[in-house]
Amino acid sequence: MTGSMTRRSGVALFAAAVLAALPVLGTERDAAAVAAATPVAGAAGAQSGGHGSGGYRDHSSGQRWRGGWATSVQAPNALNPNWSTQGFTDQTVRQVVRVSTGGTQARIELSNRYGRTPLTITGATIARTGKGAAVQDGTVRQLLFGRQQSVTVPAGGEVRSDGLPMKVKALESLTVTLYLAGPTGPATYHQSALATTYRAAGDHRADTGGAAFTEQSQSWYYLSGVEVTGGKDDARRGAVVTFGDSITDGFGATVDANRRYPDVLAERFAAIGHPRSVLNQGISGNRVTADSTWAGEKGVARFRHDVLGEPNVGTVIVLEGINDIGASAWPDWPGGPAPDVSLAQLIEGHRSLIRQAHAAGVKVIGATVTPFKGAAYYSERGEAKRDGLNEWIRTSGEYDEVVDLDRALADPADQDRLAPAYDVGDHLHPSDAGYRAMAEAVDLDEL
């Protein structure tokens, strides 16, 4: 059923955001100019705070900001190779993201949510993506924070940069480069970026070439959002947030190819001429009911920040629960055996997500949990829980709408398994074709 939903409104995260038109930095020779640029005297410092204002209007300028790209941040950990535990000292980090919707101005969000000490960003730039670590000539633009080149983010805090005049197209890739004089200490990050991040020694924030960026990672560091405003893209319709675990995060999809299911969903909106904010708030390994040192806060706890804190959210698609099911009493779960979560507990977790969304006036769509027979943590007992959860999602009427991803991906010969064409090989995560099938199962008219 579709309830009569009231779209939530809100206020901007910052009381005052200053728009700064900056010179284009065309070549590596301009790096020194970036370092020597003089801040505007008397400008207010950048303000910090969480997503949680839930707003999208900048009251100082009357502008409506919308999410172009976003990710859920995690505490630093060393479960898989990454740079989060060591942090950064006199290094430049270059990160590539693709925005789902365009505009005439852009700004970034940086997070120190899991930092133990204040984080100083010495400088930051944004540019149009080139090949690898390179960016397109003549497109490097310096980002400011309260008209200052550098910003200090309090431990546990987040900041947004000033808005920057920059025409951005839907589905365009942008490169955000941070110079961190450091030492930063352990870094707030997102583990499974499915995109290459580049690192260089020293200050290379204005480089157009990629030669200095000799190290690579497949995680994002500090960068948690890119927002846009202005332009012809439809800002009246609220953002679509996809919320879940590794299957939303896109684990197993081709790296640097934007083939996660939210990516394909954004492409579908663009293909019909109505680009829309589609924001991916999946965390690999995440669970609805239990926190994890390596896979983020439990879904019921992080939902308010990661979903309802995004600007102008209209709809959320919830796909989560397979890790609660599979990890229950499984001895090989990373970090040790997990609690045995009952079906009743899992349903109550989903009800909590529904209540939170409805309290904020956000439409919430339940996605059935996809097949996992043959996966490392599969069991018949777990399958019974999955069947029970999916039956509740389909028939209870508690979600505003249902998208049946279980049936979209199931093998016709054994509906407890992923169809071979949709299985990346571990019998749990979809292939690129599987992620496309997920996105195509979503009715755009219901979002």
Protein Blocks (a to p, Z undefined) as FASTA:
>chain_A
ZZdddddddddfbfbdcdddddddfbfklmmmmmmpccdehiacdddddfklopabdfkn
opacddfbdcddddddfkbgcfklnopahiacddddddfbdcfbdcddddfklbcbdcdd
fbdcdddddehjbccehiaccddeehiabdcddehiacddddddddddehiacdddddde
bjnbjadddfblopacdddehjfklpmbfklmmbccdbdehiabdcdeejjbdfkbccdd
ddddfklnogoiaehklpafklmmmmmmmmnopacddddfbdehiafkbccfklopafkl
mmmmmmmmpghifbdcddehjlmmmmnopaklghiacddddfklmmmmmmmmmmmmmmno
pacdddddddfehiakbcfklmmmmmmmmmmmmmnomambdcdfklmmpcfklmkbccfk
lpgolomaccfklmmmmmmmpcfklZZ
